[in-house]
């Protein structure tokens, strides 16, 4: 299952509680996989609640999972990090789950980012792509029909693979209703909270009698000046067309090395070299797009971070030039798919160079890249900016690569590449060098954004706790150094390279993390400057102020950051969310972003590459609303994204709030009660007229059907049926249709047929219960026709097969049967195992009081 509640609603506690239930009820131990910055937090929860579990950083799964013992329950925190199924880590986790048949609990406040395939990738961790799910992508099928679908796609209609062909939200909501629980702050506030008449605020009541009030999020703006008429204004120079056009005109040869491979080199590549070259060809153009987009983002974000990235890019180009000119091997890294995710923006793409350093191999993992993070920084601004200086430094760094860090790279002969590679490397370096020469040394005292932040911390909020976010580690380190130099005390910076992000979070927020006794007052932090490494999983609600030093391209990032302090336990009535803007207004940012998009579109047309790595769409309205501090812009997504059960509860809650008498009236209504209402049958989107049926199945499960006037199913989407049933308190009733009861009968038959088709009482056809019953019922039939029918063992087998039909398997029996079924066990051995389990009372969970019932019509609603 996937717990998809938005930030701050306690997914960590719910995941821990579920794991504890499995441990106590089934003696199952848990493997917790999480980002490395959350390992310490999860170890705390494990110890605090006495959970038998191992906590494993996601950066170590490639190395450790293949040899790890079996864990029958896997809990994956921040599972959105596994939405790319091409990644090495994804493959390692998927293989482990399949091999061990582990159950999965996924936790994610942002289950998908750009496409619905983000969701299916996470589901594929534990759902086979062709497994029968019992539902179909109805909205897609309504548009193209089953025949056309089968012609195009040739995959099972009720499978995850079929849903991956749909782009309709209705289909994906229906699919996720099988696996996901998702609630929002507004849903909890509207349906579970109590209104305090004195303050007008809503709160939740806890078992100890305490109240947790819901704060209000307030967007605030911090303006910094930009004067295009001042030749010394650093930010005015940063945003000029000259800088933007220079970046867009780069060939980026290090990120497109596959384009420079010789077709017929004098000495053909060996097998090892051929594999490296194949990798280069696969990753080239997308890596070029990633690099260009990352430079554009840094351009808008921070002058210091952008210029530092330019310096590193020049230096890495000259490292390659040095190797080519001296006929020495080029240092190449694995170009994995994970690096193309725009969320990996903490470190500079050239500080941990994706084209020359494998950030995701067994040795590097997510650890500090000493070559990029330490050996190559601090050059620009301290020495004359010249080609000769860069060449000298590049030669020294190359020697460092070739000796001290040789194992971090794959090395390949320079004579496998075209001579134009060196030419383009030098040309790119020359163009980027012109940007550095335009700026000279970055003047810290004239940094308008930095000055604005300093004023906010020392004058606007001199005593309050403040959480500052930036997308980039370079910016965080810069702000930490400069603010400390300006005597801003009790301040620390946090990046993906920090050794203990959780420890720093506890020092900033000791109360909400139950660390007040361990954190001395002198060690407590007042200000924390962080990348988005702290936008996931941490409790930081001792503070009520968030500052966005740079502006992400997706508003959802800002919502996630606000969720770090807008959490259970927040005592402040108001959350202040500051964002930095140019003083002249939001229009400058909108114009800049449109220019960047236009440059990318032009580049795509010229070189034929897709460089769409920005997370948002082209709608500028969210930026305008944020700039004008519109209330609600930083609230969670609307309640339409909650799960099906929560949606049904909300309908009931809203109805009974509007008319409390319904709480008494509804339970007293007789079975098979019906009503009829007007329906816009002419509206294609609304669906045809007919009848809605609410049924309790033979297993006691609730089911809905929508039948048209001809008795055919309109939709299997439970969301669609609930929407079709919606009406107001004053909606007038209409006379019953003549064929109303006939249509209800068709609905009952449809529901029962569908239930039987997907396994019915025996569960899914792919399950152990279904397979075992199918095989042994046939085996038992053969025994009855033979001389062995009267043997005691045969009689016991007949009883065991009947028990499997009537009752669910125990977890332990299910695992044993699955292992035998996978190993190709013969019917005789399978029967012997089932008989032994039956005699030891370890086969089924027998509940004699719960006898099978007939399907029961609860009610129906005609649509005319």
C-alpha positions, 0 to 999 in steps of 0.5 A: 500500500501507499500512504500518500498523506500530504506533508505534516499529517504523520506518515512516519508514525502511521508507517511505524504503527503498521509495521508494529501491527505486522510484527505483533500479529504475524511475527514479521520483521521490517526493512526500512529503506529511506534517504540517507538524511532520514536514517537517524530519524528512523532509527530513533522511531525504531528504538522508541517504539521497540520495532524489530527492524533494520534501517537502510539508506537508499544510497546503499541498496545496490551494495547491501540488498543482494546479500541481505537476509529476507525481510517480509515487510519493506517500508520505503520512505519518500518512495517518490525517489523510486519513480524512475524504473530505469535506475540501478537502485530501483532495480536492486529494490525491485529484485529484492522484493520479488525474490523475497515476496515481501509486502510493501508500505510506501510513504510519499507526500508527493507520489507523482511529479510530472506523469502518472507513470511516476505512480505506476513505477512505484506500484511495479515494485510489488505489483506485476505489470500484467497481474489482474487488478479487477478494474480497467482504465474505463475513461480510456476505454470509453474513448477508444473502445476495447477493440481499438485498445487491444489492437494498439496495445495487446495487453490485459485490460485489467492490468497495471500495463493497461493503466499506463496507456491512460492519461486520464486522471479518473483512471488513475484515481480509480487505480490508486484507490486500490493501493493508496490512502491520501488525505490533505490538511483541509480534509482533516480540518473539515472532517475531523477538527473541532471549531473553537468558538472563542478564537474561530480556529479549528483543532484536533483533540488528542488522548491526553486532552491537549489541543492541536490547532491548525495554523494559517499559512501566509505568503510574504515577499522580500524584495531586493533591488535591481538597477539595470542603469547601474553598471555595477549592479551584479544581478542586473548583469546576471540576467542580461540576454548576453549571459542567457544566449551564451549558455544556450549556445554551448555545445556541452561536449562533455555531456554529449561525448557519444556524438564525438565517437569515431565510426572507424578508429585505427584501433577498434575498442575492446569489449570494456571500451565498447560498453563505455561508448554504448553508455555514452551514446544512450545518455548524451542528449538528455545529459546535455539538456540536464546540464543546460537547464541546471545552469539556467536555474542557477542563473535565476537562483543565485549569482554566487552559485551560478558563477561558481558552477561556470568556473567548475564547468570551465575547469572540467572542460580543460581537464578533458582538453589536457587529456586529449592534447597529451594523448592520455585517457579520459576519465568517464563515469557511469551515466545512470538514469537517476541523474536526469531527475531535476530533484537532484539539485543539491550539489552542482552538476559540475561539482559532482560531475555527472559526465565524469563521476559516477555518483551512483556506483558502489564506491561513491553512493551519495557520499561527498565527492572530494574531487569536486567538493573540495579540490576544485572549489575556491579558484574563481575570484581568488586568482586572475581569470585567464585561460592559462590559469585554468589550464594550469589548474586542470593539469594538476587536477587531472593528475589527482584524478589519475592517482588518488581518485583513479578508481572513481572513474572509468578510463578510455583512450582519447584516440576513440574520439573525433578531433572536433571534441577538443575544439568544442571543449575549448570553444565552450570554455572560452565562452564561459570564461567571458561570463566570468570576466564580465563579472570579475570577483563577486562582491559580497557586500553588494549582494542585494539578496544576501543583504535582504536575508541578513536584515530579515534575520537581524531586524525583522525576526531577531529572536525567532527561529527561521528556516531558510531554503535554497535549491543549491548546496553552494548557496547554502554554504555561501549563506552560512559562511557570510551570515556567520561572518556578519555575527548571526549566531546559532546558525548552521547550514545543511546540505546533502553532504552534511554528516548529520542532517537529522542531528541539526534538525533536532538542534533547531527543533528539540521540542517537536523531536522530544529532544529537549533534555538532550539538547543543551540551550547553548547548542540549540539553533535559531537559524537553519539554512538548508537545501531541500534535503530537509524538505522531506521527513523532518520535524521542524515545527519549533519555528514558524518562519520559512524563507525561500532564498531562491524560487523553485520552478514548481510551487509544490516545492514551496508547499513541501517546505512550508510543511516542515513547520506546519505540522502536528505540534505547531503552536503558532497561529500563523506560518510565515512563508517569505520568498525573495523577489526582484524589487520591480515585481514578479514580471521580471521573473516571468520574463526571465523564465519565458526567455529561458523556455524560449531558448530551450525550445529554439535549442531543441529545434536546432539540435533535436533534443528534448531539454524540458527539465523544468518541473512546472507548466507555462502558467504564470498565475501561481507566481503572480498569486505568490508575489501578491501574497494571495491567501491559500497559494501555499495550501495543500492540493485540493481534496479531489486528490484524496483516496476513495474511502476518504472521499466517501467519508467526506460525502457522508460527513458533509451530508450529516453536517448539513442535516444531522437527522440523516444519522438516524434516518439512513440506518433505519431505511429498509434494504432495497430502498430506491429513489430517482433524480434528474440527470443531464443525460445529454451531457457526454461527460456526465454519462448516460441515464440509467440506474446506480446500484449499491450492493453488499456482496457475498463477502460483505464488501460494498460495491457500486454499479452504473447501468444504462437504459439497456442494462449495460455497465456504464462505468466501473469507476467508483469515483464516477459513480459517486459523482453521478449520485451527488445531489443537494438537500433540496434536489427534487425526487422524480417518478421511478422508471418502469424498468428501474428494478430490471436495471437493478437486477442487471446491476446485481448480476454485473457486480457478482459476475465481475467479482467472480471473474477476478477470483471472487471468494478465492481472491486473485487468480495469481494468489496462493489460495486460488492456485492451490484450490484450483489444483487440489480440487481437480486432484481431489476429483481424481481421487474420488474416481479412484480406489483411494477415495475411502482412505483417511488421508483422502477424506482429510484432503477433501475437508482441507480443500473445502476449508480453503474454499470457505476461509482465508489462508493464514499468512504462514501457510500462504508463504509455504504454499507460494514457495512450493508453487513456484518450485513446480511442486507436484499435486501429490506433494502439494496435497501432502503439505496442505493435509499437514497444515490442516491437521496442525490447524495452520492452514486457514483462519477459520471463523465459523460465525461468519457464514457466507451470505447472499448478496444484498441490495442496499439501495438504488438511484434512478437517473432520468 
